[in-house]
């Protein structure tokens, strides 16, 4: 069971991109004394949900922002599911390998729809200057940028769309890999 105070702090962090101050936690938790806030913070710190920096300010702990992993769901024929907490997962750890090289882009266009990447999706990419055959990349081709499958055969390189309405792109002058696709995020 998730701690309700942890949920409120995570919600605050999500909205404000920073941890709340003790005064803000007074209002957040509907407390009347800072001592009550101090006790909650102590419990959250002991549980490893938050930490403090060298100045005593609240910072996210490694487990901060984890969401519960409840098991499997069948995508075939309906089956019974026993909902049981099997683990927790941190989306940053799952989606972001090298934070200093990672960034997000919003997809515009439909050339990758058969790869299940649609207009409005967010893609997480990692800066790279080379790719393996078949990887989806962000590339600069003759001065313009695009997202496609990357292929190389000998000295010949080209980009393949994932939509039969588009043709492969063969560079006239240059093709430079900028980043490699790591994840696709779609909100419903």
Helices and strands as residue ranges (DSSP letters): H 4-16, H 22-29, H 34-46, E 50-52, E 58-60, E 67-69, E 87-89, H 91-95, G 99-101, E 102-106, G 113-115, E 122-127, E 136-141, E 144-153, E 156-160, E 169-170, E 175-185
